[in-house]
């Protein structure tokens, strides 16, 4: 069910976020990557490419409800979706939050001492 080659216009940023989808029932799902035009949702359920689903998630103080088209499916792993009806303000807010996330991540990486994760420790990850 995979769409084959990567056609995303923007890189997604790793960002963990609970998301609700009426098509999946009452239990929440998890967004693992996000950008202003789409997301990757971790789920065991496979959906057909082109399916349109309704999503709802809270990003800081902003509640976002959006229709999304399934553009990519990795069975038993998750689905990549493209947002269809985000306002320009919602897109801007997502970009702003992700830019802040990137700055924090870069600063944390820079502050680690060299050799912070040794080869023997890296085997456990």
C-alpha positions as CSV (number, residue, x, y, z in Angstrom):
1,X,0.0,0.0,0.0
2,X,3.0,2.3,0.0
3,X,3.0,5.1,-2.5
4,X,6.5,4.4,-3.6
5,X,9.0,7.3,-3.9
6,X,8.9,10.2,-1.5
7,X,6.9,13.2,-2.8
8,X,6.7,15.3,0.3
9,X,7.5,19.0,-0.4
10,X,8.6,19.8,3.1
11,X,10.7,17.9,5.7
12,X,8.8,16.6,8.7
13,X,10.1,17.3,12.1
14,X,10.0,14.6,14.8
15,X,7.2,15.8,17.1
16,X,5.1,13.5,19.3
17,X,1.5,14.5,19.7
18,X,-1.8,12.8,20.5
19,X,-4.3,12.9,17.6
20,X,-7.9,11.8,17.4
21,X,-9.5,10.4,14.3
22,X,-13.2,9.5,14.1
23,X,-12.4,6.8,11.5
24,X,-10.3,4.9,14.1
25,X,-12.8,5.0,17.0
26,X,-12.4,6.7,20.4
27,X,-8.9,5.7,21.2
28,X,-6.3,8.4,20.5
29,X,-3.4,7.8,18.0
30,X,0.0,9.4,17.9
31,X,1.6,11.8,15.4
32,X,5.3,11.1,15.3
33,X,6.4,13.6,12.6
34,X,4.7,16.9,11.7
35,X,5.1,19.8,9.3
36,X,2.7,22.6,8.2
37,X,1.3,20.5,5.4
38,X,1.0,17.0,6.9
39,X,2.0,14.4,9.4
40,X,2.9,10.8,10.0
41,X,0.5,9.0,12.3
42,X,1.5,5.8,14.1
43,X,-1.2,3.2,13.7
44,X,-1.6,-0.5,13.1
45,X,-4.6,0.2,10.8
46,X,-4.0,0.4,7.1
47,X,-5.9,2.9,5.0
48,X,-6.1,3.1,1.2
49,X,-4.1,5.9,-0.5
50,X,-6.5,8.7,-1.2
51,X,-8.8,8.1,1.8
52,X,-9.9,11.3,3.5
53,X,-10.0,11.3,7.3
54,X,-10.9,13.9,9.9
55,X,-8.2,14.6,12.5
56,X,-8.2,16.6,15.7
57,X,-5.1,17.6,17.8
58,X,-4.0,20.2,20.3
59,X,-0.8,22.0,19.6
60,X,0.0,24.1,22.6
61,X,-3.1,26.3,23.1
62,X,-4.5,25.8,19.6
63,X,-7.0,23.1,18.9
64,X,-6.7,22.0,15.3
65,X,-9.4,20.1,13.4
66,X,-8.5,19.2,9.9
67,X,-9.4,16.9,7.0
68,X,-6.4,15.0,5.7
69,X,-5.8,12.7,2.7
70,X,-3.8,9.5,3.2
71,X,-0.8,9.8,0.9
72,X,1.4,7.0,2.2
73,X,0.7,3.8,4.1
74,X,3.2,1.5,5.8
75,X,1.2,-1.5,6.9
76,X,1.3,-2.1,10.7
77,X,3.5,1.0,11.1
78,X,1.4,4.1,10.1
79,X,0.1,6.5,7.6
80,X,1.4,9.7,6.0
81,X,-1.3,12.3,5.6
82,X,-1.5,15.7,3.8
83,X,-3.7,18.3,5.5
84,X,-6.4,19.6,3.2
85,X,-8.1,22.5,4.9
86,X,-5.7,24.2,7.4
87,X,-6.0,28.0,7.5
88,X,-2.9,30.0,6.8
89,X,-2.8,31.0,10.5
90,X,-2.8,27.4,11.5
91,X,0.0,26.6,9.1
92,X,2.0,29.5,10.4
93,X,1.4,28.4,14.0
94,X,2.6,24.9,13.2
95,X,5.7,26.2,11.5
96,X,6.4,28.5,14.4
97,X,6.1,25.7,17.0
98,X,8.3,23.4,15.0
99,X,10.9,26.1,14.5
100,X,11.0,26.6,18.3
101,X,11.4,22.8,18.7
102,X,14.3,22.7,16.3
103,X,16.1,25.5,18.1
104,X,15.7,23.7,21.5
105,X,16.9,20.4,20.0
106,X,20.0,22.0,18.4
107,X,20.9,23.8,21.6
108,X,20.6,20.5,23.6
109,X,22.8,18.7,21.0
110,X,25.4,21.4,21.2
111,X,25.6,21.4,25.0
112,X,26.4,17.7,25.3
113,X,30.1,16.9,25.9
114,X,31.9,15.2,23.0
115,X,31.7,11.5,23.3
116,X,28.5,11.8,25.3
117,X,27.0,8.7,23.8
118,X,29.8,6.1,23.6
119,X,29.7,3.1,21.3
120,X,29.0,0.8,24.2
121,X,26.0,2.9,25.3
122,X,24.7,3.2,21.8
123,X,23.9,-0.5,21.5
124,X,21.1,-0.2,24.0
125,X,19.2,2.3,21.8
